[in-house]
Amino acid sequence: MSKNNAESVFDFKFYELENLHRDKTFLRQPFGDTWEEYSYGEVGIYARKLASGLKSLGLRENAHIGLISKNCREWVIADLAIMMAGYISVPFFSNLTSKELNNLLEFGDVDLLIVGKVEDWENQKKGIPKDLPIISFPNYEGFSIVTDGYQWFDFIEKQEPLEDCHQPKLNDTWTIIFTSGTTGNPKGVVLTYLALDRTKVIHSQSNPLKVDFKGNNQFISYLPLNHIAERIVIEHTALRYGGQISFVENLESFVKNLQSVKPSIFFGVPRVYTKFQIGVLEKVPQKKLDIFLKIPILSSLIKKKLKKGLGLINANAIASGAAPLPETLRTWFRKIGIDIINGYGMTENCAITSQLFEFDRPGSVGKAAAEVEIKIDSNNSEILMKGPFLMKGYYKLPDLTKKTIKDGWLHTGDQGKIDKDGYLFVTGRVKDLFKTTKGKYIEPLVLESHFTDISEFEQVCVVGLGLDQPICLGVLSDIGKEKTKEEIQDFMGEHLEKTNSKLPGYQKISTFVVVKDAWTVENGLTTPTMKIKRNQIDKYYDLNYSNWNNNDAKVVFES
């Protein structure tokens, strides 16, 4: 893009929507069975007042505004206000520890922190510098009561709506997003308004989400809004084309809220779809479901009932991203009438690398998205991509930036291959590769694909650094917990034998281990978007690896 284009003003569509749909509902917040609604006009007024308030605090030019909260209407309003005031948003995951939060506030040069729906504020606030200004959202039942700093309504109502809003240029910094850190410390990804602006070509050229450009879209927002995928797919799609964003009250109300909203666009990570599948199979066992689906009239009825029960009856597009979606899971959903489109991307490129629309490439994440080039590094099979969505760099990490973007190509850290028709396949992470004592490299993701269609397990992870053979760890699902140890050992023993018969000698799984504890954000074994932290899994279990590997039994339970 030329210098003149890069310095042109970002076309912020919300200002048009604010006038065009002034009385139309934009944000919907649940409180039990009641939904409180804010119109476009009301959201605009709140955001403009907050923007005036921010500007009244005497912050530096291009100030960094931190935002820590679970998804809610105030999150979007705050994000709008930060842009209107000409500042840079620095959003955080809501469950950071006080030490993690302190590190990011200091490293990210945050000038003010906006605090919302968090669950452990009494501990988190120990990491807040004493002189850092705070603005607090209204309290939500079941979450921490935050009395520190300026209170939301008190602060906003004292302000006049900002009329002369900031007009950012395309090469200005839009946001700094700290990655969830699957392989190490979080890194601050600096994204410009140009990167945000060019995401519109995905809709204009292929429209995989089947967005209604007239604004008749229903979104539900529950995945962390500070994560790039939710921010692009949900928040900024709504801010660009219009529609309603409904939020989820809490984890327990997720299904009820989803059924109430009936979104036209649904975005989930693979773990969400695994949970959906397990929920269906708890009510209708697989053998019975298979019989129902073979009867034409009954098949149609049960597909409709399942889709309605999941809250997806009105969904024109059902998408997955943020982590690899097992092909077996995608196939299973297709059999019940639910087609999941798969996207592949990362924070460093605004979540845009490739898209899959057709089902004729099992295991693929599709072809290069609009304006994207993809190639494979011949040395280590790393996926490289180039496009207008690339980050400016990692905040205050110039050396790492140079290692990650070389000659305009983003080194993704993912391994893959491209077939003769241009379809991309992700085979794992470069850093996830490990070598057995036999000197053979193991690609965990490839081996894990043999276990992802077992409904008795909701999480699996292949490990084995320093062993002669890989082993596989598994977390029982609710279905699996209903079975006895003997039942698990019998069918998993058969599955392991069948799987190993297809694998080369060095890839054969020596032992399948049923672990005691689920892998969660709380115990540090997954990211907030439910991706497994393999390095943490190793630290958590590695003292047991040798004993498990040498165990005579093929299926063992963690003692």
N, C-alpha and C positions, 0 to 999 in steps of 0.2 A: 504494500500500500504506500502511496506517495506521502511525502511529508505534509502536503496541504490537506490531504484527506484525513491523515492521522490527527491533524490539529483542528479538524472540523468539530462541531458541537454534537455531543451524544443526543440522539433523538429519544427522549424519555417519554414513552407513550402514556404513562400514568396521567400526565397532565391533560391529555385528550380524554381519557376515560373518566377522569374526575369531573369534567364538564358534561360529557356525553351521557354518562350514567349516574348523574349526581344522586338520584334517589333510589338507585338499584343496589341491592345487597351485595357487598363485597366480602366482608369477613364475618364468619359465624363461629361463636364460642359456646361450647356446651357446658351447662351446669345441671347435672342430673338429666332429667328429661326435657329441660328447657334450653332453648338456643337463643342467645342474645346476638343480635345482628347489627353490624355497622354498615352503612351505605358508603358508596364511593365518596360522596360529599363529606360525610362525617369523618372518614379515614383521612381525607385530604386536609380537613380543618385540624384534626388532632396532630397530624404529621407536621403541618406548617407551624402550629403553635410550639410543638416540641423543638422544631428547627430554630424558631426565634429564641427559645429558652437556651438552647445549646450555644447560639451565637452571643447570648448575653453574658456568658460565663468567662469571656475573655481568653478563649483557647487559642493556641497558635494556629497559623495557617496550615491547612491540610492535617489538622489534628487527628490522632488515632482514637476512635471511640470503641471501647470494648463492649461486648454484649454477651452476657451469659444467662441463658434461660432455655427451658424446653419450649417447644413450639406453642405459640398463642397469638392472639390478634395484636397484642402490644409489640411482639417481635417484629412483625411486618411494618407496623407504624414507626417503630424506632429506626428500622432500616431505611425507610423512606425519608425520615427526618434527617438522618445522617447525610444522605445524598443531597437533599434540598439545601442543607447548611454548608455544603462544600467540604465535608470531612470524609475520612476514610474509615470504613467499618472493619473491626477486627473481632469477629464472632468466635465464641468458644463453646466446646461441649459442656453441658450443664453439670456433669458429674466430676469435674476436675477436683483433685485434692488441693488443699491450701498451698502445698509446696509447688504443685504443677501450675496452679493459677498464678502464683507469685512469679515463677520463672517466666511465664508467657507475658505477663503484664510488664515485667522489667525488660525482657528481650524485645517485646513488640512495641516498646515506647508508648504505651497506652496513656492517654491524657485524661480520660474519664471513663468510668465503667457503669454500664446500665445493667441492673440485676433484675431478674424476673423469677420464673417458675424454677426454683432449685430445691433440692431436698436436704441439703446439709450445709446451710449457710453459716451456722455457728462455727463450724470448722473451717469452711472456705474463707470466711472473712479474716481469719488469722493470717492469710497470705496477702491481704490488701494493704498496700502502703498507706500510712496514716494520712498523708496529704492528698490522696487520690480522690477527686470528687466522685460521688455516686448518685445515680438516679434509680429509684426502685419502682418496679411495676406494682400494681395493686396485688394484694394477696390472693392466692388460689387455695381453696380448701385442700388439705392433705399435703401441702408444700410449706416450705419454711416461711415464717413471717419475717420480712426484711424491713426493719425500721430505720436502717442507716440511710443517711444522705437525704436528697430531695425525694419527696413522695410524689408519685406519678401525677395524680389529678391536681394536687396542690400546686405543683410546679407548672403544669400545662395551663391551668385556668388563669394564671397570672399573665400569660403571654398573649400578644396579638398574632394572628396568623401571618407567617412570612409570605409576602407577596412577590418580592424579587428573589426568586429561588436561584440557587447556583446552577449554571449551565456548564457541566463538565465537558472537556474536550476528550476525544477518543483516546488520546495517548495519556490521559490522566489516570492515576491509580484509583480503581473502584474499591477494592477490598484486599485485605490480607487474611488468607485462610490458613490456619495451622492444621496440617494433616493429622490424621488419627494415629500415626506412628506404629504401623504393624511391624516395622523392622528397626525401630530406634526412636530417638527423640523427635518430637513433632518439628516440622519445618514450616516456616511462614511463606506461603505461596502468594506472590504479589501479582494480582490480576488487574488489567486495565479495562476501561470502558469499551475499548476496541474489542477485546476478547468477548465481553458480554454482548456487545452489539452484533458481532458476526454469528452468534449462535442462532440468530433468526433465519439463516440460510437453511438450517435443518428443516424448519417448518415450511419455508417458502418453496423449497425444491422437492421435498419428499413427504413432509408432514406425517412422520411415523406415529405421532401421538393422536392423530386425527383431531387436531384442534379445530374448533369452530371459530373462524376468524371474525364472526359477528359477536362473539363474546358469550355465547350460550354454553359455557363450560362449567362443570362441577368438579372441583378438586378437593382432596382430603390431604391434610398435611400432618404427618406423624413422625416421619424419619427426621433426624436432627437437621434443622434449617441452616445450621452453620456448615453442614456438609455440602459440597459443591453440587452433587446430584439433585438433592431436594431443592436447593436454591434455584437451580436452572430449570429443572423439569416442572416444579410446582410454582414457587413464588414468582419467578420472572417470566414464566409463560403466562401466568395470570396478569402480571403487571403490563405485559406487552399486548395481549389479545383480549383480556377481560374474562370475567367469570366469577364464580364464588369460591372462596377458600374456606373450608370447614376444618376445624381442629379437633383433636382427640383430647378428652378430659384427662384421662390417665390410662395406664396399661390395662387395668381391669375393664375399662369401658370401651376398649378399642373395637371389639366386634360389634357392640351395640351402636356405637357412633358410626361405624362403617356401614352397617345395615341401614341406618337412618339417612345417611348422606346419599348413598347410591351414586358414587362419583362417575362421571363420564370418562375420566382419565385416572387410572390407578397406577402408582409406582411403588414397587417393593423390592427389597433385597432378597436374595435366595432363601435366607433363613425364614423370612415371612411366609414364603410359599411352602417351605417344608412344614411350618406350623399349620398352615391351611390344610395341607395334605393329611397330616396326622389327625387333625380335627375331623376331617371327612371319614377317614378310615376307622376312627373310634366309633362312629355311628353306623357306618356301612362297611364291614370287612371286605377286603379286596376280592375274595372269591365270590361273595354275593354281588358286589358291584360289577364284576366282570359278567355275571349272568344277566343282570339288569340291562347292561349296555349292549347285549347281543339281541335284545328284543326291541325292534324298531320303535313302536309306540312308547314303550316304557323307557327306552333310552332317551327319547326326546324330553319326556316329562322329568326324568331324574336329573338330566343335565340342567334344565331350567331351574329345578328346585335347588340344586347344589350352588348354582351361580347366584341365586337369590339369597340363599343362606349365608354365602360369603360376602354379600353386599355388592356384588359385581354385576348385577342384572342389567344395569344401564351403561356399563363400561364399554366405550367404543375402542379404547386402547388399554391394554394391560401390559406393563413394562417391568423389566428387571434390570438391575445394574449394581454398581459398587463392589461386586464380587462375582466370581464365575458361577453361572447358573448350570447345574448338572443337566446334561441332555436327557437323562432318564426322568428327571423331574418335569422338564418341559414337555416330554412325550406323554407323561402321565396326565398332565393338565389338558393337553390337547384331546386326549381320549374322552374327557368329560366336557368337552366343548369350550375350553378356555385356551386361547392362543396367547402365549406370552412373547412379546417382542423383546429382543435382547440388545442392550446397548453396552458399549465398552469405552471407557475413558478414565481419566484421573483428574485430580485437582489441578495438576500442572497444565492441563489443556482444557479446562472448563468442562470436563466430563465428556469430551467429544473426540472419539477416534473412529469408531465404526458402528454400523447399525445392521441388524438382521431383520429383514421383513419376510423372507421366504423360509419355508420349512425344509427346503430340499438340500440343506447342508448341515446335517446333524453334527453338533459339536462346535459349529462355527459361531463367531460373534459378528459375522456379516462382512460387508465390503466397506471400504473407506467412505466416511461420511462426506457430505458436500464440502468442497474446498480443502480436503485433506489428502495428503500423500502418505503412503505407508511402505516401508521396506523392512527387510530382515537383515540384521548384522550377520555376516557370514562367519564371524569368529565365535560367537556365543549364542546365536539364534535370538538375540534381543530384538524386540519390536521397536522400530524407530518411526516417528511420525513428524509431519510438518504441516502447519496450518495457521490461520490467523487467530486461533483461540489460545495460543501459547502464553504462558506466564511471562511477566517481565523478568522474573528471577526469584530466587529465594531471598527473603529479607535478611540483609546483613550477612549473607553467606556467598560472596562473589566466587570463591573457588569452587564450591559445590555447584553453583549455577553453571560455571564453565564446563564442569564435568557432565552435567545433565543435558545442556543444550550445546551441541557442537555443529557449527556450520548451518544453523537454523533447524537442525533435527533434534527433537526431543528423544532422549534415551529413556524409555519408559520403565525399564527394570523388569518388564515382563518378557517371557520367552514365547515364541510362537512360530508359525509357519503360514505361508500363503499358498493356496492351491492354484492350479492353472487358470481358474476362472476368477481369481482375485479375492476369494473368500479367505478371511483371516481366522486362524485358530490359535487360541491362547493355551499354551501347554504348561505354564507355571511361572514362577518368579526366578530370576537369575540367582538371587540370594537364598532361595529356598532349596536349591540343589544341594545334596549332601553326598559324600562319598563313603561307601562301606569299607570295611577293612580289606575287602577283596579288590579295592581300587576302582570300583564301578560307581558311576554317578547315578543317583536316583532322583527322578522327577516326581515329587509327592502328589501333585495334582492329578497326574495320569493314573497313578495307582488308586487314589481315592475315588476315582470315577467308578470303580468296580464295587463300591460299597454305598454309594449315595442313594440307591433306590430301595434300601432296606428300611421299611417303616418303623422297625423296632429301635432304630438309632436316628437321632436328630443331628448329631455332630460326629465327624470322623476326622482323624489326622494321622497321616503316615509319617513316621519318624525312624531314626536309626543311625544317626551319626556315630561312628565308632563301633558299630555292630557288623557282623558278617552278613546279615540279612536285614531288610527293613521289617518293622512291626507296625501294626495299625492300632490306634487307640480309638475307642468309641464311647459316646455318651448315650445312654438309653433314653428313648422317648417315652411318653406316657403309655403308649402301646407296649413297648418293651418291658416297662416296669410291671405290667400285669402278668408277665410270663415268669415261670420258674427259672432258676439258674440252669437246671438240666435242659429245659426247652431251648434256652438261648445257646447253650453249649452245643446241642445237637444240630440245630439248623445252621448256626454260624460255622460249625465245623465242616458241614457239607458245603456251605457257600465258599469257605476258604479253600477247600480242596478243589472245587470246581474252578475257582478263580486262578489258583496257582497253576492248574493244568494248562492254562492259556498263556502263562507268562514265561519269559526267559528265566533261566536258573537264578541269575543275580537279582531279579526283581521279585521273586517269590516271597510272600509274606510269611515270616516264620511263626508269628503269634498274633492273634487278635486279642486285645486287652479291653475289657469292659471296666471303665474307670468309675469311681464313686461320685465325683462331683461334676456338675454341668460347668461348661466354660462360659463365663459371663464377663461383663464389663466390671462388675464388682470385684471379682478375684483377679482381674488384670489379664485374663486369657483371651478376651476378644476386644475388638475396638467397639466404639458406640454404634457403628454400622454393622456389627455382628460378624466381622471378619476375624478369623482365628489368628492370634499372634503366635506364630510358630516358634520364635525364639523364646517366648515366655513358656510355651508348652514344654520345650526342652528343659528349661531351668526347673520347672515344676516337677517333672517326672524323671529326669535323666538318671537319678540314682537307682531307679528300678529297671532301667532298660536291659541291662545285662541279664538279670534274673529272669525277666519276662522272656527274653530271647532264647534263653537256655532251658526254659520250662518244657517238660515233656508234653504237656497238654497244649493243644493248638488254640484253645480258647480259654482264657483265664480271667478271673475277676480281681480287681485291685483289692488288696486286703486292708 
